[in-house]
Amino acid sequence: MGVSSPGLEVARAADLDELVELVGPRGPVVPVGAGSHQHVGGAADVGARGVSAPAGVRSYDPAEMTVRCGAGTTVAELDAHLAPAGQMCPIDADPARTIGGVLGVGRSGPRRLRYGAVRDLLLEVRFVSAFGKLATAGGPTVKNVSGYDLCRLLVGSLGTLGMIGEIVLRCLPRPAESRWLSGDADPFELRRRLHRPSSILWNGSTMWVLLEGSAAEVEAQARLAGLDEAHGPPDLPTGGRRSMRPRELPDLSGEFVAEVGVGVVHLVEPTGTAPQPAEQLLHAEVKRHLDPDGRFSPGRQLWGAR
């Protein structure tokens, strides 16, 4: 089945066997999810073949709080599958995006303050290597994961190291209530007073806070915060991103929205920064070992997702 992505014709695999066939042992390949973030890290070279992973939930064990699904499964489909059991994977992304695409770009959502980075949800990944072989990294539960952490290495790699086909994710209890508040309070002082807020966003003058938990817990925390009800978070600038030490955020100026306690800053203008030479050499060495012929996403830069 063919799907479209900007400037790229994409073939979708129905299962892992077909994914191995589509990737093959040679020729340039671009892993594609929903196609919404193909610009991150720069466009892949012309002539590469687009391949999309299989979709669908393969298995789900509410007792173990793990779910196995194809990397082409959308955020909306996964959420709908987990909701009846009162669980979730806190992946804050457009519902139309694919889970594999979210992991490939590696950008965590605004609830990272409470739930951690998106890579922390990944337990196991089955992927097609640059040599056309199906490989497995990690394990279906936390306790039996050993060896090199290739799972997290693939997160944020922009499809430059391998083709993610199937994943096992850790699930969490779905909060009974979620409430956004907003006001002019000091976000740093408020964070010290609140108990595990899910998100605190700040643009230099106004702050937004997300409270989640039981109805009683959210109500108590809302009274403590003393802020106004808000319809939701602000629109995050899309010009660029910076990663800072959380303690440095009070010194920010200009147009931005910062994730307090995390250190991610969303900017109106592009940052125009690249890793230090030593980091670029490390990226190149990892690429050389896992994709010596440069088959996957040729032209895209590993640091484009930062």
N, C-alpha and C positions, 0 to 999 in steps of 0.2 A: 504494500500500500504506500503511495506517495503522499507526502505532505509538503507544504510550502514553508519556506523561511526566506527572509529578505535576501534576494540575490542568490539563492541556493535551492536546488531541487533535492528533496530529502526522501530517502527510502526508510520506511518504518518496519522494524522486525516484529514478527508476531510472537516469537519466543527466543530463548537463548541460542538454540541451534541455528536459527535463521540469522541472529545477530552475528554469530561467528562467521557465517557465510558472507554476509554483507560487508563486514569489516575486512575479511580476507587477510592474507599474509603480506600484501604489498599495495602500494598506491596511497596517495594522501587522502585522509579521512577527517571529517569534521563531525564530532558528536553534537547532535542538536536536540534540545528539549522543545519548549514552546517557541523558540526563536526570538524571544523578547530581549535577550541580553547578548546577542551575537556581536554587538559593538564593543562590549567590555574586553579590554586587552587588544583591541584592533581586529579588523576583519581578517579572516583566513585567506590564504592565497587563492587566486582564481584557479579553477580546475580540480579542486578537492571535491570528494564525494560526501554529501551529507547523509548521515545515518542516525536514526532515532531508535531508542531502546524500546523493548516491549512494555506494555502497560498492564495494569490490573493488580489487585491484591491477591497474593498467592496463598498466604496463611496468616492467621491472626490468633494469638493466644492471650486473652485478657488477663488470665491468672499470672502469666509470666510477664505481661506488659511488653510484648514484642510483636512486631508486625513485619512480614516479608512481602515485598511488592516489586513489580517491575519499575525500573528507573523512569519509564515513560508515564507512570501514573501521575495524574494531576494532584495538586494540593487539595482541591475540592473533593476529588474522589476519595482520597485517603481520609480526609476529615469526616466525610459522611460515613465511611466504613467504621470508624472508631467511635463516633458519637453515641450510638445506642448503648455501648458498654460504659459510658461516662469517662472515656479516655480521649487523649489527643496527642499529637506530635506538635509541639509549639513552633511551627514553621510559619513565620509571619511573612507571607509573600502573596502575590496575586494568585487567586484561586485557580487561574488557568495555567499557571506555570507547572512544570513537571518537577517531581522530587529530585530526579537526577540532575536537572538543570539548576535547581536551587543549590544542590551540593557542589556541582561543578563550578559555579560562580563563587560560592562560599560566603555570601554576604548574609550575616545573621540579621534578624529583625529587631524591632525596638524592645521586645521583651527579653533581650539577652541579659539584662540586669538580674532577672530572677531565674531564668531557665538555662542560662549559659549559651555558648556558641552553638550554631547549627551542627558543627562537626561532632559535638558531644552526644548527639542523638544517634550517630551511626555506629552500629555494632559489627556488621558484616557487609562486605561488598563482593559481588561476583562481576568481574570485568574481563573484557577482551584485551589482551596485551598487543603490543606493536608487532608481535610475531604471529598474531592470528590465533592465539591459544586462549581458552577460557581459564581464568585463574580466580582463586578465592582468597580474600584477606579478611582477618578478624574472625569472629565467631558469633553464633546466634544468641549468646548470653554474655554478660560482662565477665563472668568467672572463668570462662574457658578461652579467653582471648590471650594469645601469646605471640612472641616473635615481633618482627618489625611492624610498625603501625602504618601499613600501606593504606588503610582505610582513610585516615585523616590526611595522608599525603595527597590523595586524589581530590579531597575537598578543596575547592579554590584553585584547582589546576587548570581550569578553563578547557578541559578536554584535551590537554596537551600531553598527557601521560598514559592514557588508556581510555577505553570505552566502557563506562559504567552500565551494566545491564540489569542487575538485580541487587536489592539492598535489604538489610534487616535493620529496623529502627527501634529505638527504645521509646516506649509510650509513657505518658504521665497522666495523673488524674486531671480531668477537665474541671476547672473552677466552677462553682455553682453560680457565682456572680462576678461580673467584670464592670468596673466603673472608671471612666475618665473624668478627672477634675483639672481645673486650670486656674491660674491666678498669678499674682506678682510676688509671691513669697520667695524667699531665698531657697533655691533647690538643694543646695549643699547642706544647709542646716535642717531642712525638712527630711532629707534622706536619713539623717542621723536619728530622727525622732520616729520615723515610720518603721513598721515591721515588714520587711521583705516586699517593698513595692515592686511591681512587675516592670515598670518603666518610668523613668523621669527624663523628660525632654525639656530643653531650655534654649531660648534664642537670644539670651543676653538681657532680656527684660521680663518676658513671660515664660512661665513653666507649665508643663502638662505632666500629670502623674496618673498612672494606671494602677488601680487597686484590684486585686483578685483574691478570691477565697470564698468562704461561707458568707451568707448574707450578713450574719452578725459581725463577723470579722471585718468585712468591707465597710459596714456602717460605722463601726467604732473607729477605724482608721480614717474614714472620711471626716468624722467629727474632729479628730485630732489634727487633720491637715487644714481644716478651715478654708477650703477653696470652693470655687463655684463648679457646678456641673458643666461638663463639656461634652460635645457630640462625639468627640474622638480626638485622635492626635492631630497635630498640624501636618500639612504637606511637607515632606522632606525635600530639601533642595537636591537636585540631581547633577549639579555641575561637577562636583568632585567630592572626595572623602579624604579625611586624615585620621590617623590613629595616634592619640596622645596619651600621656599618663593622666589618669582621672584628676589628679591633684592640680594639673596645669590648666584645666578648663576655665577657672575663674578669670584668667588673663586673656581670654579670647576677645576679639573685636571684629567688627564687620557683620556681614550677613551670613548666618549659620544657624543650624539646629544641632545641639550637642546632646549625646546620650550620657547623662550624668551617672557616674559610678562605673561606666564602661570605658569612655574615652574616645568613642567614635564620633567624628564631627562631620556633618553633612554640609557641604559648601555650595554656594551659588555659582562660583567660578571654579574652573578646573585647577587642581593643585600644581600640575606640571612637574611632579616629583617622581623620581625613580629610585629603586634600591641602591644602596652603596655598591661599589664594584665587587666587594667580597660576597655580597648576597647574590649578585648577578652570576658570579662564578659558581656559587653553590647551586643556583637554579639550573645553570647550564650542565653541571655535572650530573644532577638528578635526571635531567632530560636525556643525557647521553647514555645513561645506564638503562633506562626504561624504554626509550624510543630512539635508538641510535641512528636510524635513518630519517628521523624527523617526519614520521608519517602523520601523527595526530595534530590536527589544527595548526598546520604550518603557517607562520606569519603572526600568530597570536602570542602575546607576551605573558609569561606566568604571573607577573606582578600586576597585571591589569585589573585583577579583582580586588586588590587591596583598597 
